[in-house]
Amino acid sequence: MTENMGNFLGEMGGTGATLVVPFIFMFAMRSKQLKAVGKASFIPVLFAVNEPLLFAAPIILNPYFLVPFLITPVANVVIGKFFVDVLSMNGVMYVLPWATPSPLGLFLGTNFDWLALVLSALLIVIDVLIYYPFCRAYDKMLLEEEAANAEKIEESGSDEENDNSVEASEQLTSATESELVDKTKEHRILVICAGAGTSEQLAGALNEAARKENAPITAKGAAYGSHYDLMPNYDVVVLAPQVKMYRDDVQEDADKYGVKVIVAKGKEYVQMTQAPEEALNFVLSNLSE
């Protein structure tokens, strides 16, 4: 029962054993929100980086997911222990990177034991059965909200909304352009998350947009805890939602070096990792405040 047993059984797809959840969202749910979250998160979740899923659905602090989030990892570990003790499957004897996709990691870690493939397939089925009814209940609630919002838009008329959207877009574009006028003003941005997974994604999106727009911005991702040595080299810190509870501690250190701290919200943060221009506009609009 080594550490990788936890990674590839109890944490299939990340904390809460969420490997199957993005696929449930994409293929079995009807709400626009869950389908979008599934499409945005299934690749990171395959590699056990499930923050985009946890904070965009959201699963964290969502009563709909309390039960499956707690019992699915337990069920996986109990079944895995049964395979080792009763069916004589090899234990995980090799240490592999935690981000190895769970079925592959379990197969390699048990020295290519074919029972590991059977176990992975069984756990995927069981995890779907556990998560599905709770996902369905949450999806039903979101569908009702989406229908209610659509009704409100129809009643109030779409013209006013379109005018507001155009005005907001023009203001954002204006702010972005004014920020980019000063080509000598360089911003070095440090994005901090729990494990440097999603922070590297957002930093990559920022760097991509900066190259495209010729903006004087460079970004780097880091894990909370490793930022202490890095912070003096940056002038802006973006906190991911999973570490926003540490804002006061980060702010205390940031004040020593004159570093601005920005906190991103869950859905907003996930969207920005997939939308470089949106990420750049978010940072520039916060810097102008």
C-alpha positions as CSV (number, residue, x, y, z in Angstrom):
1,M,0.0,0.0,0.0
2,T,2.5,2.6,-1.2
3,E,1.9,6.2,-2.0
4,N,1.1,5.5,-5.6
5,M,-1.7,3.2,-4.5
6,G,-3.3,6.4,-3.2
7,N,-2.5,8.3,-6.4
8,F,-3.9,5.7,-8.8
9,L,-6.8,4.4,-6.7
10,G,-7.9,6.8,-4.0
11,E,-7.1,9.8,-6.2
12,M,-7.9,8.7,-9.7
13,G,-8.0,11.9,-11.5
14,G,-7.1,13.9,-8.4
15,T,-8.6,14.4,-5.0
16,G,-12.1,13.0,-4.8
17,A,-11.4,10.4,-7.5
18,T,-12.8,12.7,-10.2
19,L,-11.4,10.9,-13.3
20,V,-14.9,10.1,-14.6
21,V,-16.6,13.4,-13.7
22,P,-15.6,15.5,-16.8
23,F,-16.7,12.7,-19.1
24,I,-20.0,12.5,-17.2
25,F,-20.4,16.2,-17.7
26,M,-19.6,16.1,-21.4
27,F,-21.6,13.1,-22.5
28,A,-24.4,12.7,-20.0
29,M,-25.3,16.2,-18.7
30,R,-27.5,18.8,-20.5
31,S,-26.6,22.1,-18.9
32,K,-24.3,24.4,-20.8
33,Q,-22.2,25.1,-17.7
34,L,-21.4,21.4,-17.0
35,K,-20.7,20.6,-20.6
36,A,-18.3,23.5,-20.8
37,V,-16.5,22.5,-17.6
38,G,-16.2,19.0,-18.8
39,K,-14.6,20.1,-22.1
40,A,-12.2,22.5,-20.3
41,S,-11.1,20.0,-17.6
42,F,-10.9,16.5,-19.0
43,I,-7.3,16.7,-20.2
44,P,-5.9,18.1,-16.9
45,V,-8.0,15.6,-14.9
46,L,-6.5,12.7,-16.9
47,F,-3.1,13.8,-15.5
48,A,-4.5,14.2,-11.9
49,V,-4.7,18.1,-12.1
50,N,-8.3,18.5,-11.2
51,E,-8.4,22.1,-9.9
52,P,-10.1,23.3,-13.1
53,L,-12.9,20.8,-12.3
54,L,-13.1,21.4,-8.5
55,F,-13.4,25.2,-8.8
56,A,-15.3,25.6,-12.0
57,A,-18.2,23.1,-11.6
58,P,-17.8,23.8,-8.7
59,I,-17.3,20.7,-6.6
60,I,-15.6,22.4,-3.7
61,L,-18.2,23.7,-1.2
62,N,-21.0,22.3,-3.3
63,P,-23.5,20.2,-1.3
64,Y,-24.5,18.2,-4.3
65,F,-21.0,16.6,-4.5
66,L,-20.3,16.2,-0.8
67,V,-21.3,12.5,-0.6
68,P,-19.6,11.2,-3.8
69,F,-16.5,13.3,-3.2
70,L,-16.0,11.6,0.2
71,I,-17.1,8.0,-0.5
72,T,-15.7,7.4,-4.0
73,P,-12.0,7.4,-2.9
74,V,-12.8,5.1,0.0
75,A,-14.7,2.7,-2.3
76,N,-11.7,2.6,-4.7
77,V,-9.1,1.9,-2.0
78,V,-11.3,-0.9,-0.4
79,I,-11.8,-2.6,-3.8
80,G,-8.1,-2.2,-4.6
81,K,-7.1,-3.8,-1.3
82,F,-9.5,-6.7,-2.1
83,F,-7.7,-7.3,-5.4
84,V,-4.4,-7.4,-3.6
85,D,-5.4,-9.5,-0.6
86,V,-7.9,-11.9,-2.1
87,L,-7.2,-12.0,-5.9
88,S,-3.4,-11.8,-5.4
89,M,-2.9,-8.8,-7.7
90,N,0.6,-7.3,-7.3
91,G,0.9,-4.3,-5.1
92,V,2.3,-1.1,-6.5
93,M,6.0,-1.9,-6.5
94,Y,7.4,1.0,-8.6
95,V,7.4,4.7,-7.8
96,L,5.9,6.6,-10.7
97,P,5.1,10.4,-11.1
98,W,1.8,11.2,-9.4
99,A,0.6,12.8,-12.7
100,T,0.7,9.5,-14.6
101,P,-2.8,8.7,-15.8
102,S,-4.3,6.4,-13.2
103,P,-5.1,3.3,-15.3
104,L,-1.6,3.4,-16.9
105,G,0.1,4.2,-13.6
106,L,-1.6,1.2,-11.9
107,F,-0.7,-1.1,-14.7
108,L,3.0,-0.1,-14.8
109,G,3.3,0.2,-11.0
110,T,2.1,-3.4,-10.5
111,N,4.7,-4.7,-13.0
112,F,2.2,-5.1,-15.8
113,D,-0.3,-7.2,-13.8
114,W,-3.3,-7.8,-16.0
115,L,-5.5,-7.7,-12.9
116,A,-4.6,-4.0,-12.7
117,L,-6.4,-3.4,-16.0
118,V,-9.4,-5.3,-14.8
119,L,-9.4,-3.2,-11.5
120,S,-9.1,0.1,-13.4
121,A,-12.1,-0.8,-15.7
122,L,-14.1,-1.9,-12.6
123,L,-13.3,1.3,-10.7
124,I,-14.3,3.5,-13.7
125,V,-17.7,1.8,-13.8
126,I,-18.2,2.0,-10.0
127,D,-17.1,5.7,-9.9
128,V,-19.6,6.5,-12.7
129,L,-22.4,4.8,-10.8
130,I,-21.5,6.7,-7.6
131,Y,-21.1,10.2,-9.2
132,Y,-23.8,10.0,-11.8
133,P,-26.9,10.5,-9.7
134,F,-25.4,13.5,-7.9
135,C,-24.2,15.0,-11.2
136,R,-27.7,14.5,-12.6
137,A,-29.3,16.3,-9.6
138,Y,-27.0,19.2,-10.0
139,D,-27.5,19.3,-13.7
140,K,-31.3,19.5,-13.2
141,M,-30.8,22.5,-10.9
142,L,-28.5,24.3,-13.4
143,L,-31.0,23.6,-16.3
144,E,-33.7,25.3,-14.3
145,E,-31.5,28.3,-13.6
146,E,-30.5,28.5,-17.3
147,A,-34.1,28.4,-18.3
148,A,-35.1,31.1,-15.8
149,N,-32.2,33.3,-17.0
150,A,-33.3,32.8,-20.6
151,E,-36.8,33.9,-19.7
152,K,-35.6,37.0,-18.0
153,I,-33.5,38.0,-21.1
154,E,-36.5,37.5,-23.4
155,E,-38.7,39.6,-21.1
156,S,-36.3,42.5,-20.8
157,G,-35.3,42.3,-24.4
158,S,-31.9,41.5,-25.8
159,D,-31.3,45.0,-27.3
160,E,-30.3,46.5,-23.9
161,E,-28.1,43.6,-23.1
162,N,-26.3,43.8,-26.4
163,D,-25.7,47.6,-26.0
164,N,-24.3,47.0,-22.5
165,S,-22.0,44.2,-23.9
166,V,-20.7,46.4,-26.7
167,E,-20.1,49.2,-24.2
168,A,-18.3,46.9,-21.8
169,S,-16.2,45.4,-24.6
170,E,-15.2,48.9,-25.9
171,Q,-14.2,49.9,-22.3
172,L,-12.1,46.8,-21.9
173,T,-10.5,47.2,-25.3
174,S,-9.7,50.8,-24.5
175,A,-8.2,49.9,-21.2
176,T,-6.1,47.2,-22.8
177,E,-4.9,49.4,-25.6
178,S,-4.0,52.3,-23.2
179,E,-2.0,49.8,-21.1
180,L,-0.2,48.6,-24.1
181,V,0.8,52.0,-25.4
182,D,3.7,52.2,-22.9
183,K,6.0,49.6,-24.3
184,T,8.7,50.3,-21.7
185,K,6.5,49.4,-18.8
186,E,7.2,45.7,-18.1
187,H,5.2,43.5,-15.8
188,R,6.5,40.3,-14.4
189,I,3.7,38.1,-13.2
190,L,3.9,35.2,-10.8
191,V,0.8,32.9,-10.8
192,I,0.5,30.8,-7.6
193,C,-1.7,27.7,-7.2
194,A,-1.6,24.6,-4.9
195,G,0.7,22.4,-7.0
196,A,2.0,24.5,-9.9
197,G,-0.3,22.7,-12.4
198,T,-3.0,25.2,-13.2
199,S,-0.7,28.2,-12.5
200,E,1.6,27.0,-15.3
201,Q,-1.4,26.8,-17.6
202,L,-2.5,30.4,-16.8
203,A,1.1,31.6,-17.1
204,G,1.3,30.0,-20.5
205,A,-1.9,31.6,-21.6
206,L,-0.6,35.0,-20.4
207,N,2.7,34.6,-22.2
208,E,0.9,33.5,-25.4
209,A,-1.3,36.6,-25.4
210,A,1.6,38.9,-24.6
211,R,3.5,37.6,-27.6
212,K,0.5,38.0,-29.8
213,E,-0.3,41.6,-28.6
214,N,3.3,42.5,-28.2
215,A,2.7,43.3,-24.6
216,P,5.6,43.8,-22.1
217,I,4.5,40.9,-19.9
218,T,6.2,37.7,-18.8
219,A,4.5,35.2,-16.5
220,K,5.5,32.1,-14.5
221,G,3.6,29.5,-12.6
222,A,4.6,28.3,-9.1
223,A,3.2,26.3,-6.2
224,Y,2.3,28.0,-2.9
225,G,5.3,27.7,-0.6
226,S,7.9,27.9,-3.4
227,H,6.9,31.5,-4.1
228,Y,8.8,33.1,-1.2
229,D,12.1,33.0,-3.0
230,L,10.5,33.9,-6.4
231,M,8.4,36.9,-5.3
232,P,11.3,39.5,-5.2
233,N,11.7,38.9,-8.9
234,Y,8.1,39.8,-9.8
235,D,5.9,42.8,-9.5
236,V,2.5,41.1,-9.7
237,V,1.1,38.0,-8.1
238,V,-2.1,36.2,-9.3
239,L,-3.5,33.9,-6.7
240,A,-5.5,30.8,-7.9
241,P,-8.8,30.2,-6.1
242,Q,-7.6,27.1,-4.4
243,V,-5.0,29.2,-2.5
244,K,-7.0,32.4,-1.9
245,M,-7.2,31.6,1.8
246,Y,-3.5,32.4,2.0
247,R,-4.1,35.9,0.6
248,D,-3.2,37.7,3.9
249,D,0.1,35.8,4.2
250,V,1.0,36.4,0.6
251,Q,0.0,40.1,0.9
252,E,2.2,40.5,3.9
253,D,5.2,39.3,2.0
254,A,4.2,41.2,-1.2
255,D,4.0,44.5,0.7
256,K,7.7,44.1,1.6
257,Y,8.6,44.1,-2.1
258,G,5.9,46.4,-3.5
259,V,4.2,43.5,-5.3
260,K,0.5,43.8,-6.3
261,V,-1.7,40.8,-5.4
262,I,-4.6,39.8,-7.6
263,V,-7.1,37.0,-6.7
264,A,-8.9,35.1,-9.4
265,K,-12.3,33.6,-9.0
266,G,-13.0,29.9,-9.8
267,K,-14.8,29.9,-13.1
268,E,-12.9,33.0,-14.2
269,Y,-9.6,31.3,-13.5
270,V,-10.5,28.2,-15.4
271,Q,-11.7,30.1,-18.4
272,M,-8.5,32.2,-18.5
273,T,-6.3,29.1,-18.7
274,Q,-8.1,28.3,-22.0
275,A,-8.4,31.9,-23.3
276,P,-5.1,33.8,-23.5
277,E,-6.7,37.2,-24.5
278,E,-9.2,37.0,-21.6
279,A,-6.3,36.3,-19.3
280,L,-4.3,39.3,-20.5
281,N,-7.3,41.6,-20.3
282,F,-8.0,40.4,-16.7
283,V,-4.4,41.2,-15.6
284,L,-4.3,44.6,-17.4
285,S,-7.7,45.7,-16.0
286,N,-6.6,44.8,-12.5
287,L,-3.3,46.6,-12.9
288,S,-5.1,49.8,-14.0
289,E,-7.1,49.9,-10.8
